[in-house]
Amino acid sequence: MLIRSIEKFLRQHDMPATKFGRLATHDPRFVFDLRNGRIPRRTTQERVEHFMNKYRECIHAT
């Protein structure tokens, strides 16, 4: 489930939900909406997963 992955990512990287939403989807309310039952499109889910993977790569590369 996407929200579980995002919540784990937020904890691991000590990132606020609004910052994550802005960076991943240009929507600061994205995570809050997911928490309230929003179901993202497949393309949005893929974009968010791609963002998290790229972010992890950048963090581990430094």
C-alpha positions in Angstrom: 0.0 0.0 0.0 1.4 3.4 -1.0 0.6 5.3 2.2 2.5 2.8 4.3 5.6 3.2 2.1 5.3 7.0 2.3 4.8 7.0 6.0 8.0 4.8 6.4 9.8 7.1 4.0 8.8 10.2 6.0 10.0 8.7 9.3 13.3 7.5 7.8 14.1 10.8 6.2 12.5 13.0 8.9 10.5 14.8 6.2 7.3 16.7 6.8 4.3 15.4 4.8 3.8 18.8 3.1 7.4 18.9 1.8 7.0 15.3 0.5 3.8 16.2 -1.3 5.4 19.3 -2.9 8.5 17.4 -4.0 6.8 14.3 -5.2 3.5 15.5 -6.7 3.5 19.4 -6.5 0.6 19.0 -4.0 1.4 19.8 -0.4 -1.9 18.1 0.7 -1.1 14.8 -1.1 -0.2 12.8 2.0 -3.0 14.2 4.1 -5.4 13.3 1.3 -4.1 9.7 1.2 -4.5 9.4 4.9 -8.1 10.4 4.5 -8.8 7.7 1.8 -7.7 9.3 -1.5 -6.8 6.7 -4.0 -4.1 7.9 -6.5 -4.1 7.1 -10.1 -1.6 4.4 -11.2 0.6 7.0 -12.9 0.7 9.2 -9.7 1.6 6.1 -7.6 4.4 5.3 -10.1 5.7 8.9 -9.9 5.7 8.9 -6.1 7.5 5.6 -6.0 10.1 6.9 -8.5 10.6 10.0 -6.4 11.2 7.9 -3.3 13.7 5.7 -5.0 15.6 8.6 -6.6 15.7 10.5 -3.3 17.1 7.4 -1.5 19.8 7.1 -4.2 20.8 10.7 -3.8 21.0 10.5 -0.1 23.1 7.3 -0.1 25.4 8.7 -2.8 26.6 11.5 -0.6 
